[in-house]
Amino acid sequence: MPVYTYRCELCSESFEKIRPMSQASEPQPCPTCEAASERVVAGIFENNSSKNRSANFPKRKRYTNW
């Protein structure tokens, strides 16, 4: 089962729970104050630009003396 992150709006506590995918969106009780906490959806950033991709890697040395 996957691990999901939840955050309590009342006390700002973040915690993780192992939940089935079918129950991932259901509010969970906060372990600190017992208030209902909503799931935090993690954001993923990906840059597909080939211009920036090659600039981030150092130049490879070519060994031609075999």
mmCIF file of the N, C-alpha and C atoms, coordinates in Angstrom:
data_MODEL
# 
_entry.id   MODEL 
# 
loop_
_atom_site.group_PDB 
_atom_site.id 
_atom_site.type_symbol 
_atom_site.label_atom_id 
_atom_site.label_alt_id 
_atom_site.label_comp_id 
_atom_site.label_asym_id 
_atom_site.label_entity_id 
_atom_site.label_seq_id 
_atom_site.pdbx_PDB_ins_code 
_atom_site.Cartn_x 
_atom_site.Cartn_y 
_atom_site.Cartn_z 
_atom_site.occupancy 
_atom_site.B_iso_or_equiv 
_atom_site.pdbx_formal_charge 
_atom_site.auth_seq_id 
_atom_site.auth_comp_id 
_atom_site.auth_asym_id 
_atom_site.auth_atom_id 
_atom_site.pdbx_PDB_model_num 
ATOM 1   N N  . MET A 1 1  ? 0.847   -1.189 0.000   1.00 0.00 ? 1  MET A N  1 
ATOM 2   C CA . MET A 1 1  ? 0.000   0.000  0.000   1.00 0.00 ? 1  MET A CA 1 
ATOM 3   C C  . MET A 1 1  ? 0.887   1.244  0.000   1.00 0.00 ? 1  MET A C  1 
ATOM 4   N N  . PRO A 1 2  ? 0.454   2.287  -0.685  1.00 0.00 ? 2  PRO A N  1 
ATOM 5   C CA . PRO A 1 2  ? 1.252   3.517  -0.759  1.00 0.00 ? 2  PRO A CA 1 
ATOM 6   C C  . PRO A 1 2  ? 1.170   4.354  0.523   1.00 0.00 ? 2  PRO A C  1 
ATOM 7   N N  . VAL A 1 3  ? 2.158   5.202  0.685   1.00 0.00 ? 3  VAL A N  1 
ATOM 8   C CA . VAL A 1 3  ? 2.217   6.124  1.824   1.00 0.00 ? 3  VAL A CA 1 
ATOM 9   C C  . VAL A 1 3  ? 1.762   7.489  1.342   1.00 0.00 ? 3  VAL A C  1 
ATOM 10  N N  . TYR A 1 4  ? 0.835   8.111  2.064   1.00 0.00 ? 4  TYR A N  1 
ATOM 11  C CA . TYR A 1 4  ? 0.308   9.427  1.713   1.00 0.00 ? 4  TYR A CA 1 
ATOM 12  C C  . TYR A 1 4  ? 0.633   10.416 2.824   1.00 0.00 ? 4  TYR A C  1 
ATOM 13  N N  . THR A 1 5  ? 0.825   11.670 2.455   1.00 0.00 ? 5  THR A N  1 
ATOM 14  C CA . THR A 1 5  ? 1.115   12.735 3.408   1.00 0.00 ? 5  THR A CA 1 
ATOM 15  C C  . THR A 1 5  ? -0.145  13.558 3.635   1.00 0.00 ? 5  THR A C  1 
ATOM 16  N N  . TYR A 1 6  ? -0.412  13.849 4.906   1.00 0.00 ? 6  TYR A N  1 
ATOM 17  C CA . TYR A 1 6  ? -1.573  14.648 5.300   1.00 0.00 ? 6  TYR A CA 1 
ATOM 18  C C  . TYR A 1 6  ? -1.083  15.834 6.114   1.00 0.00 ? 6  TYR A C  1 
ATOM 19  N N  . ARG A 1 7  ? -1.871  16.906 6.090   1.00 0.00 ? 7  ARG A N  1 
ATOM 20  C CA . ARG A 1 7  ? -1.522  18.107 6.866   1.00 0.00 ? 7  ARG A CA 1 
ATOM 21  C C  . ARG A 1 7  ? -2.766  18.626 7.568   1.00 0.00 ? 7  ARG A C  1 
ATOM 22  N N  . CYS A 1 8  ? -2.608  18.895 8.854   1.00 0.00 ? 8  CYS A N  1 
ATOM 23  C CA . CYS A 1 8  ? -3.693  19.415 9.669   1.00 0.00 ? 8  CYS A CA 1 
ATOM 24  C C  . CYS A 1 8  ? -3.737  20.940 9.542   1.00 0.00 ? 8  CYS A C  1 
ATOM 25  N N  . GLU A 1 9  ? -4.894  21.472 9.184   1.00 0.00 ? 9  GLU A N  1 
ATOM 26  C CA . GLU A 1 9  ? -5.050  22.929 9.078   1.00 0.00 ? 9  GLU A CA 1 
ATOM 27  C C  . GLU A 1 9  ? -5.096  23.594 10.453  1.00 0.00 ? 9  GLU A C  1 
ATOM 28  N N  . LEU A 1 10 ? -5.545  22.864 11.451  1.00 0.00 ? 10 LEU A N  1 
ATOM 29  C CA . LEU A 1 10 ? -5.709  23.437 12.786  1.00 0.00 ? 10 LEU A CA 1 
ATOM 30  C C  . LEU A 1 10 ? -4.371  23.658 13.502  1.00 0.00 ? 10 LEU A C  1 
ATOM 31  N N  . CYS A 1 11 ? -3.514  22.636 13.497  1.00 0.00 ? 11 CYS A N  1 
ATOM 32  C CA . CYS A 1 11 ? -2.245  22.753 14.234  1.00 0.00 ? 11 CYS A CA 1 
ATOM 33  C C  . CYS A 1 11 ? -1.012  22.716 13.325  1.00 0.00 ? 11 CYS A C  1 
ATOM 34  N N  . SER A 1 12 ? -1.193  22.649 12.011  1.00 0.00 ? 12 SER A N  1 
ATOM 35  C CA . SER A 1 12 ? -0.111  22.642 11.009  1.00 0.00 ? 12 SER A CA 1 
ATOM 36  C C  . SER A 1 12 ? 0.804   21.428 11.113  1.00 0.00 ? 12 SER A C  1 
ATOM 37  N N  . GLU A 1 13 ? 0.319   20.365 11.681  1.00 0.00 ? 13 GLU A N  1 
ATOM 38  C CA . GLU A 1 13 ? 1.091   19.123 11.795  1.00 0.00 ? 13 GLU A CA 1 
ATOM 39  C C  . GLU A 1 13 ? 1.035   18.364 10.471  1.00 0.00 ? 13 GLU A C  1 
ATOM 40  N N  . SER A 1 14 ? 2.184   17.878 10.000  1.00 0.00 ? 14 SER A N  1 
ATOM 41  C CA . SER A 1 14 ? 2.244   17.018 8.817   1.00 0.00 ? 14 SER A CA 1 
ATOM 42  C C  . SER A 1 14 ? 2.554   15.602 9.280   1.00 0.00 ? 14 SER A C  1 
ATOM 43  N N  . PHE A 1 15 ? 1.880   14.628 8.679   1.00 0.00 ? 15 PHE A N  1 
ATOM 44  C CA . PHE A 1 15 ? 2.111   13.239 9.048   1.00 0.00 ? 15 PHE A CA 1 
ATOM 45  C C  . PHE A 1 15 ? 1.819   12.350 7.858   1.00 0.00 ? 15 PHE A C  1 
ATOM 46  N N  . GLU A 1 16 ? 2.333   11.127 7.914   1.00 0.00 ? 16 GLU A N  1 
ATOM 47  C CA . GLU A 1 16 ? 2.156   10.170 6.829   1.00 0.00 ? 16 GLU A CA 1 
ATOM 48  C C  . GLU A 1 16 ? 1.331   8.988  7.311   1.00 0.00 ? 16 GLU A C  1 
ATOM 49  N N  . LYS A 1 17 ? 0.555   8.430  6.379   1.00 0.00 ? 17 LYS A N  1 
ATOM 50  C CA . LYS A 1 17 ? -0.273  7.260  6.668   1.00 0.00 ? 17 LYS A CA 1 
ATOM 51  C C  . LYS A 1 17 ? -0.161  6.280  5.518   1.00 0.00 ? 17 LYS A C  1 
ATOM 52  N N  . ILE A 1 18 ? -0.146  5.002  5.841   1.00 0.00 ? 18 ILE A N  1 
ATOM 53  C CA . ILE A 1 18 ? -0.219  3.960  4.829   1.00 0.00 ? 18 ILE A CA 1 
ATOM 54  C C  . ILE A 1 18 ? -1.695  3.671  4.618   1.00 0.00 ? 18 ILE A C  1 
ATOM 55  N N  . ARG A 1 19 ? -2.167  3.924  3.407   1.00 0.00 ? 19 ARG A N  1 
ATOM 56  C CA . ARG A 1 19 ? -3.587  3.795  3.101   1.00 0.00 ? 19 ARG A CA 1 
ATOM 57  C C  . ARG A 1 19 ? -3.778  3.077  1.778   1.00 0.00 ? 19 ARG A C  1 
ATOM 58  N N  . PRO A 1 20 ? -4.879  2.371  1.605   1.00 0.00 ? 20 PRO A N  1 
ATOM 59  C CA . PRO A 1 20 ? -5.205  1.845  0.280   1.00 0.00 ? 20 PRO A CA 1 
ATOM 60  C C  . PRO A 1 20 ? -5.511  3.002  -0.666  1.00 0.00 ? 20 PRO A C  1 
ATOM 61  N N  . MET A 1 21 ? -5.270  2.811  -1.940  1.00 0.00 ? 21 MET A N  1 
ATOM 62  C CA . MET A 1 21 ? -5.504  3.880  -2.915  1.00 0.00 ? 21 MET A CA 1 
ATOM 63  C C  . MET A 1 21 ? -6.965  4.326  -2.920  1.00 0.00 ? 21 MET A C  1 
ATOM 64  N N  . SER A 1 22 ? -7.867  3.426  -2.652  1.00 0.00 ? 22 SER A N  1 
ATOM 65  C CA . SER A 1 22 ? -9.291  3.768  -2.658  1.00 0.00 ? 22 SER A CA 1 
ATOM 66  C C  . SER A 1 22 ? -9.678  4.694  -1.512  1.00 0.00 ? 22 SER A C  1 
ATOM 67  N N  . GLN A 1 23 ? -8.857  4.758  -0.459  1.00 0.00 ? 23 GLN A N  1 
ATOM 68  C CA . GLN A 1 23 ? -9.159  5.597  0.701   1.00 0.00 ? 23 GLN A CA 1 
ATOM 69  C C  . GLN A 1 23 ? -8.196  6.770  0.856   1.00 0.00 ? 23 GLN A C  1 
ATOM 70  N N  . ALA A 1 24 ? -7.394  7.046  -0.152  1.00 0.00 ? 24 ALA A N  1 
ATOM 71  C CA . ALA A 1 24 ? -6.361  8.076  -0.056  1.00 0.00 ? 24 ALA A CA 1 
ATOM 72  C C  . ALA A 1 24 ? -6.923  9.477  0.135   1.00 0.00 ? 24 ALA A C  1 
ATOM 73  N N  . SER A 1 25 ? -8.065  9.785  -0.470  1.00 0.00 ? 25 SER A N  1 
ATOM 74  C CA . SER A 1 25 ? -8.615  11.138 -0.400  1.00 0.00 ? 25 SER A CA 1 
ATOM 75  C C  . SER A 1 25 ? -9.475  11.388 0.835   1.00 0.00 ? 25 SER A C  1 
ATOM 76  N N  . GLU A 1 26 ? -9.749  10.355 1.601   1.00 0.00 ? 26 GLU A N  1 
ATOM 77  C CA . GLU A 1 26 ? -10.565 10.527 2.807   1.00 0.00 ? 26 GLU A CA 1 
ATOM 78  C C  . GLU A 1 26 ? -9.769  11.260 3.883   1.00 0.00 ? 26 GLU A C  1 
ATOM 79  N N  . PRO A 1 27 ? -10.394 12.202 4.587   1.00 0.00 ? 27 PRO A N  1 
ATOM 80  C CA . PRO A 1 27 ? -9.695  12.904 5.673   1.00 0.00 ? 27 PRO A CA 1 
ATOM 81  C C  . PRO A 1 27 ? -9.252  11.934 6.764   1.00 0.00 ? 27 PRO A C  1 
ATOM 82  N N  . GLN A 1 28 ? -8.096  12.217 7.357   1.00 0.00 ? 28 GLN A N  1 
ATOM 83  C CA . GLN A 1 28 ? -7.547  11.383 8.415   1.00 0.00 ? 28 GLN A CA 1 
ATOM 84  C C  . GLN A 1 28 ? -7.426  12.192 9.699   1.00 0.00 ? 28 GLN A C  1 
ATOM 85  N N  . PRO A 1 29 ? -7.595  11.569 10.867  1.00 0.00 ? 29 PRO A N  1 
ATOM 86  C CA . PRO A 1 29 ? -7.450  12.311 12.124  1.00 0.00 ? 29 PRO A CA 1 
ATOM 87  C C  . PRO A 1 29 ? -5.989  12.667 12.392  1.00 0.00 ? 29 PRO A C  1 
ATOM 88  N N  . CYS A 1 30 ? -5.770  13.885 12.809  1.00 0.00 ? 30 CYS A N  1 
ATOM 89  C CA . CYS A 1 30 ? -4.426  14.358 13.144  1.00 0.00 ? 30 CYS A CA 1 
ATOM 90  C C  . CYS A 1 30 ? -3.951  13.642 14.411  1.00 0.00 ? 30 CYS A C  1 
ATOM 91  N N  . PRO A 1 31 ? -2.710  13.140 14.437  1.00 0.00 ? 31 PRO A N  1 
ATOM 92  C CA . PRO A 1 31 ? -2.216  12.464 15.644  1.00 0.00 ? 31 PRO A CA 1 
ATOM 93  C C  . PRO A 1 31 ? -2.002  13.404 16.824  1.00 0.00 ? 31 PRO A C  1 
ATOM 94  N N  . THR A 1 32 ? -1.912  14.712 16.569  1.00 0.00 ? 32 THR A N  1 
ATOM 95  C CA . THR A 1 32 ? -1.678  15.677 17.645  1.00 0.00 ? 32 THR A CA 1 
ATOM 96  C C  . THR A 1 32 ? -2.979  16.202 18.250  1.00 0.00 ? 32 THR A C  1 
ATOM 97  N N  . CYS A 1 33 ? -3.905  16.668 17.390  1.00 0.00 ? 33 CYS A N  1 
ATOM 98  C CA . CYS A 1 33 ? -5.115  17.315 17.910  1.00 0.00 ? 33 CYS A CA 1 
ATOM 99  C C  . CYS A 1 33 ? -6.414  16.602 17.528  1.00 0.00 ? 33 CYS A C  1 
ATOM 100 N N  . GLU A 1 34 ? -6.325  15.499 16.780  1.00 0.00 ? 34 GLU A N  1 
ATOM 101 C CA . GLU A 1 34 ? -7.481  14.690 16.380  1.00 0.00 ? 34 GLU A CA 1 
ATOM 102 C C  . GLU A 1 34 ? -8.425  15.373 15.394  1.00 0.00 ? 34 GLU A C  1 
ATOM 103 N N  . ALA A 1 35 ? -8.053  16.509 14.837  1.00 0.00 ? 35 ALA A N  1 
ATOM 104 C CA . ALA A 1 35 ? -8.886  17.189 13.841  1.00 0.00 ? 35 ALA A CA 1 
ATOM 105 C C  . ALA A 1 35 ? -8.746  16.476 12.499  1.00 0.00 ? 35 ALA A C  1 
ATOM 106 N N  . ALA A 1 36 ? -9.746  16.598 11.652  1.00 0.00 ? 36 ALA A N  1 
ATOM 107 C CA . ALA A 1 36 ? -9.694  15.984 10.326  1.00 0.00 ? 36 ALA A CA 1 
ATOM 108 C C  . ALA A 1 36 ? -8.636  16.689 9.473   1.00 0.00 ? 36 ALA A C  1 
ATOM 109 N N  . SER A 1 37 ? -7.773  15.903 8.853   1.00 0.00 ? 37 SER A N  1 
ATOM 110 C CA . SER A 1 37 ? -6.675  16.447 8.055   1.00 0.00 ? 37 SER A CA 1 
ATOM 111 C C  . SER A 1 37 ? -6.820  16.016 6.608   1.00 0.00 ? 37 SER A C  1 
ATOM 112 N N  . GLU A 1 38 ? -6.494  16.916 5.696   1.00 0.00 ? 38 GLU A N  1 
ATOM 113 C CA . GLU A 1 38 ? -6.606  16.659 4.275   1.00 0.00 ? 38 GLU A CA 1 
ATOM 114 C C  . GLU A 1 38 ? -5.274  16.167 3.713   1.00 0.00 ? 38 GLU A C  1 
ATOM 115 N N  . ARG A 1 39 ? -5.344  15.410 2.644   1.00 0.00 ? 39 ARG A N  1 
ATOM 116 C CA . ARG A 1 39 ? -4.163  14.884 1.982   1.00 0.00 ? 39 ARG A CA 1 
ATOM 117 C C  . ARG A 1 39 ? -3.427  15.995 1.243   1.00 0.00 ? 39 ARG A C  1 
ATOM 118 N N  . VAL A 1 40 ? -2.109  15.965 1.302   1.00 0.00 ? 40 VAL A N  1 
ATOM 119 C CA . VAL A 1 40 ? -1.256  16.906 0.590   1.00 0.00 ? 40 VAL A CA 1 
ATOM 120 C C  . VAL A 1 40 ? -0.798  16.216 -0.687  1.00 0.00 ? 40 VAL A C  1 
ATOM 121 N N  . VAL A 1 41 ? -1.043  16.850 -1.824  1.00 0.00 ? 41 VAL A N  1 
ATOM 122 C CA . VAL A 1 41 ? -0.618  16.299 -3.098  1.00 0.00 ? 41 VAL A CA 1 
ATOM 123 C C  . VAL A 1 41 ? 0.732   16.904 -3.436  1.00 0.00 ? 41 VAL A C  1 
ATOM 124 N N  . ALA A 1 42 ? 1.726   16.041 -3.620  1.00 0.00 ? 42 ALA A N  1 
ATOM 125 C CA . ALA A 1 42 ? 3.077   16.505 -3.922  1.00 0.00 ? 42 ALA A CA 1 
ATOM 126 C C  . ALA A 1 42 ? 3.156   16.982 -5.360  1.00 0.00 ? 42 ALA A C  1 
ATOM 127 N N  . GLY A 1 43 ? 3.827   18.098 -5.574  1.00 0.00 ? 43 GLY A N  1 
ATOM 128 C CA . GLY A 1 43 ? 4.019   18.623 -6.920  1.00 0.00 ? 43 GLY A CA 1 
ATOM 129 C C  . GLY A 1 43 ? 5.316   18.112 -7.504  1.00 0.00 ? 43 GLY A C  1 
ATOM 130 N N  . ILE A 1 44 ? 5.296   17.824 -8.789  1.00 0.00 ? 44 ILE A N  1 
ATOM 131 C CA . ILE A 1 44 ? 6.492   17.351 -9.480  1.00 0.00 ? 44 ILE A CA 1 
ATOM 132 C C  . ILE A 1 44 ? 6.804   18.328 -10.600 1.00 0.00 ? 44 ILE A C  1 
ATOM 133 N N  . PHE A 1 45 ? 8.036   18.780 -10.653 1.00 0.00 ? 45 PHE A N  1 
ATOM 134 C CA . PHE A 1 45 ? 8.453   19.725 -11.676 1.00 0.00 ? 45 PHE A CA 1 
ATOM 135 C C  . PHE A 1 45 ? 9.442   19.027 -12.586 1.00 0.00 ? 45 PHE A C  1 
ATOM 136 N N  . GLU A 1 46 ? 9.202   19.122 -13.864 1.00 0.00 ? 46 GLU A N  1 
ATOM 137 C CA . GLU A 1 46 ? 10.107  18.515 -14.828 1.00 0.00 ? 46 GLU A CA 1 
ATOM 138 C C  . GLU A 1 46 ? 10.340  19.500 -15.963 1.00 0.00 ? 46 GLU A C  1 
ATOM 139 N N  . ASN A 1 47 ? 11.596  19.696 -16.311 1.00 0.00 ? 47 ASN A N  1 
ATOM 140 C CA . ASN A 1 47 ? 11.957  20.588 -17.395 1.00 0.00 ? 47 ASN A CA 1 
ATOM 141 C C  . ASN A 1 47 ? 12.422  19.732 -18.570 1.00 0.00 ? 47 ASN A C  1 
ATOM 142 N N  . ASN A 1 48 ? 11.689  19.771 -19.654 1.00 0.00 ? 48 ASN A N  1 
ATOM 143 C CA . ASN A 1 48 ? 12.029  18.961 -20.814 1.00 0.00 ? 48 ASN A CA 1 
ATOM 144 C C  . ASN A 1 48 ? 12.807  19.717 -21.875 1.00 0.00 ? 48 ASN A C  1 
ATOM 145 N N  . SER A 1 49 ? 13.298  20.876 -21.548 1.00 0.00 ? 49 SER A N  1 
ATOM 146 C CA . SER A 1 49 ? 14.013  21.688 -22.520 1.00 0.00 ? 49 SER A CA 1 
ATOM 147 C C  . SER A 1 49 ? 15.402  21.105 -22.769 1.00 0.00 ? 49 SER A C  1 
ATOM 148 N N  . SER A 1 50 ? 15.709  20.800 -24.014 1.00 0.00 ? 50 SER A N  1 
ATOM 149 C CA . SER A 1 50 ? 17.030  20.260 -24.345 1.00 0.00 ? 50 SER A CA 1 
ATOM 150 C C  . SER A 1 50 ? 18.107  21.331 -24.202 1.00 0.00 ? 50 SER A C  1 
ATOM 151 N N  . LYS A 1 51 ? 17.733  22.591 -24.325 1.00 0.00 ? 51 LYS A N  1 
ATOM 152 C CA . LYS A 1 51 ? 18.683  23.687 -24.178 1.00 0.00 ? 51 LYS A CA 1 
ATOM 153 C C  . LYS A 1 51 ? 19.234  23.721 -22.749 1.00 0.00 ? 51 LYS A C  1 
ATOM 154 N N  . ASN A 1 52 ? 18.371  23.599 -21.752 1.00 0.00 ? 52 ASN A N  1 
ATOM 155 C CA . ASN A 1 52 ? 18.801  23.636 -20.355 1.00 0.00 ? 52 ASN A CA 1 
ATOM 156 C C  . ASN A 1 52 ? 19.403  22.310 -19.898 1.00 0.00 ? 52 ASN A C  1 
ATOM 157 N N  . ARG A 1 53 ? 18.993  21.217 -20.495 1.00 0.00 ? 53 ARG A N  1 
ATOM 158 C CA . ARG A 1 53 ? 19.457  19.910 -20.069 1.00 0.00 ? 53 ARG A CA 1 
ATOM 159 C C  . ARG A 1 53 ? 20.956  19.749 -20.282 1.00 0.00 ? 53 ARG A C  1 
ATOM 160 N N  . SER A 1 54 ? 21.467  20.129 -21.427 1.00 0.00 ? 54 SER A N  1 
ATOM 161 C CA . SER A 1 54 ? 22.885  19.950 -21.713 1.00 0.00 ? 54 SER A CA 1 
ATOM 162 C C  . SER A 1 54 ? 23.749  20.945 -20.950 1.00 0.00 ? 54 SER A C  1 
ATOM 163 N N  . ALA A 1 55 ? 23.208  22.071 -20.550 1.00 0.00 ? 55 ALA A N  1 
ATOM 164 C CA . ALA A 1 55 ? 23.992  23.074 -19.830 1.00 0.00 ? 55 ALA A CA 1 
ATOM 165 C C  . ALA A 1 55 ? 24.284  22.651 -18.399 1.00 0.00 ? 55 ALA A C  1 
ATOM 166 N N  . ASN A 1 56 ? 23.503  21.724 -17.851 1.00 0.00 ? 56 ASN A N  1 
ATOM 167 C CA . ASN A 1 56 ? 23.668  21.318 -16.456 1.00 0.00 ? 56 ASN A CA 1 
ATOM 168 C C  . ASN A 1 56 ? 24.713  20.232 -16.248 1.00 0.00 ? 56 ASN A C  1 
ATOM 169 N N  . PHE A 1 57 ? 25.168  19.600 -17.323 1.00 0.00 ? 57 PHE A N  1 
ATOM 170 C CA . PHE A 1 57 ? 26.120  18.520 -17.192 1.00 0.00 ? 57 PHE A CA 1 
ATOM 171 C C  . PHE A 1 57 ? 27.497  18.985 -17.627 1.00 0.00 ? 57 PHE A C  1 
ATOM 172 N N  . PRO A 1 58 ? 28.548  18.538 -16.914 1.00 0.00 ? 58 PRO A N  1 
ATOM 173 C CA . PRO A 1 58 ? 29.898  18.919 -17.339 1.00 0.00 ? 58 PRO A CA 1 
ATOM 174 C C  . PRO A 1 58 ? 30.263  18.226 -18.646 1.00 0.00 ? 58 PRO A C  1 
ATOM 175 N N  . LYS A 1 59 ? 31.198  18.827 -19.356 1.00 0.00 ? 59 LYS A N  1 
ATOM 176 C CA . LYS A 1 59 ? 31.651  18.253 -20.627 1.00 0.00 ? 59 LYS A CA 1 
ATOM 177 C C  . LYS A 1 59 ? 32.404  16.956 -20.345 1.00 0.00 ? 59 LYS A C  1 
ATOM 178 N N  . ARG A 1 60 ? 32.157  15.939 -21.161 1.00 0.00 ? 60 ARG A N  1 
ATOM 179 C CA . ARG A 1 60 ? 32.849  14.666 -21.017 1.00 0.00 ? 60 ARG A CA 1 
ATOM 180 C C  . ARG A 1 60 ? 34.198  14.727 -21.712 1.00 0.00 ? 60 ARG A C  1 
ATOM 181 N N  . LYS A 1 61 ? 35.173  14.116 -21.097 1.00 0.00 ? 61 LYS A N  1 
ATOM 182 C CA . LYS A 1 61 ? 36.483  14.028 -21.720 1.00 0.00 ? 61 LYS A CA 1 
ATOM 183 C C  . LYS A 1 61 ? 36.462  12.859 -22.690 1.00 0.00 ? 61 LYS A C  1 
ATOM 184 N N  . ARG A 1 62 ? 37.020  13.088 -23.846 1.00 0.00 ? 62 ARG A N  1 
ATOM 185 C CA . ARG A 1 62 ? 37.093  12.019 -24.841 1.00 0.00 ? 62 ARG A CA 1 
ATOM 186 C C  . ARG A 1 62 ? 38.503  11.441 -24.831 1.00 0.00 ? 62 ARG A C  1 
ATOM 187 N N  . TYR A 1 63 ? 38.555  10.145 -24.635 1.00 0.00 ? 63 TYR A N  1 
ATOM 188 C CA . TYR A 1 63 ? 39.836  9.458  -24.634 1.00 0.00 ? 63 TYR A CA 1 
ATOM 189 C C  . TYR A 1 63 ? 40.008  8.772  -25.990 1.00 0.00 ? 63 TYR A C  1 
ATOM 190 N N  . THR A 1 64 ? 40.923  9.314  -26.784 1.00 0.00 ? 64 THR A N  1 
ATOM 191 C CA . THR A 1 64 ? 41.129  8.764  -28.114 1.00 0.00 ? 64 THR A CA 1 
ATOM 192 C C  . THR A 1 64 ? 42.430  7.982  -28.241 1.00 0.00 ? 64 THR A C  1 
ATOM 193 N N  . ASN A 1 65 ? 43.215  7.966  -27.191 1.00 0.00 ? 65 ASN A N  1 
ATOM 194 C CA . ASN A 1 65 ? 44.482  7.232  -27.231 1.00 0.00 ? 65 ASN A CA 1 
ATOM 195 C C  . ASN A 1 65 ? 44.247  5.799  -26.760 1.00 0.00 ? 65 ASN A C  1 
ATOM 196 N N  . TRP A 1 66 ? 43.891  4.954  -27.659 1.00 0.00 ? 66 TRP A N  1 
ATOM 197 C CA . TRP A 1 66 ? 43.655  3.542  -27.290 1.00 0.00 ? 66 TRP A CA 1 
ATOM 198 C C  . TRP A 1 66 ? 44.938  2.848  -27.400 1.00 0.00 ? 66 TRP A C  1 
# 
